[in-house]
């Protein structure tokens, strides 16, 4: 998990512990949910959404592009620029999301979004 000579501190160990706890509790929740459906005899209802192609495409989009893709792009950017510069670009994501919502999804531009824009100016 950690590279030798990286100057690992206690905070890194705490962060790693939180990731392990998060993954474990997520897995436990899913096992309990499936177990509950098996006990009640409703396993088909649990897996029913997987028969819908729109559901599967949404899961693939969220799992591959939104999660895995952005992680790889962030790691690539960190290999090319300093972490401080990268943190500035990650904060710009909020602005890009607001602009994309207004332009592509025809969302209304509300006053509270203007506060976000003015904060960046």
N, C-alpha and C positions, 0 to 999 in steps of 0.2 A: 503494500500500500504506500510505503514511503521510500524515497530514494535515500541512499546513504549519502551523507554529507550535505543534505539539503537544509540542515538547521531546523529540523522538526521541533516544534514546541508543543506544549500541552494542549494548546488550542487546536492543533491539527488532530491530536488524538481524540479530543472531545467531539470535533466535527465528524470524524470517522465513526465514532461511536453512535452519534445521532443518525448517520446514514444507515448503519447496520440495524439500529432499533427501528427506523422507519421502514426499511425493507422487510424486516421480520414481522412487524405488526401488520403490514399490508398483506403479506403472504398468509398470516394467521387469519385475518379477516376473511380472505377469499376462501380458505379451507373451511372455516366455520359457516360461511354462507352456502357453499356447495353442500356441506354436511347437513345443514338445516333443510335444504331442498330435498336431499336424499331421504331424510327422515319423514318429511311431509309428503313425499311422493310427487313433488312438483319440479323435478330436475329439468324436464322439458321447458318449463317456463324460464328457468335460469339461462338456458342456452338458446332460447327462441330468438333473441335479437341477432344472433350470429347467422341466421338464415336470410337476413335482409342485407342486400348488397350496399345500400347507402350506409348502414351501420358499419359494415366492414371497411368501406372506403374511409369513413370518418376515423375509425380506429387506426388504420394504416397511416392516414395523414397526420394525426396527432402523435402517433408513436414514432414514425420515421422522420417526417419532415420537421415537425414542430419541436420534437424533443432531441432526437438523435442528430438530425441535420444541424440544428443550431448549436448543439454542444461541439460538434466537430468544427464548425465554422469559428466558434469562439476560441477553441484550442489552436486552430490554425492562425487566427489573428494574434493570439498571444505569442506564437512563435515568431511573428514578424514585427510586433510593436510592443512597447512596454505596457505593463499591467495598468499603470495610471492612465495611459491613453485609451486602453481598452475599456476601462470603467466609464470614461466619458461617452464612448460610442454606445455602450450598453444602456446608458441613461437616455440616449436619443431615441431608443426604441419606443418609448411612450409617445413622443411626438409623431413618429412615423405611423404608429397605430391610430392615433387620432386623425391624422391626415388621410390615411387609407380608408378609415371608416366613413369619413365625410365624402371622399371622392368616389369610392367604389361601391359602398353599401348605402349611399344616400342617407346617412345618419345626420341628424340635426346637430349643428354646432352650437352648444350651449355655453352660457356664461362661465361656468366652472371650468370648461376646457380652455377658455381664454386665460384663466389664471395660470394654467400649466404653461401656455405659450409665453406669457409675460414673465414667468419665473425663469425661462431660458434666455430671455433677451437681456 
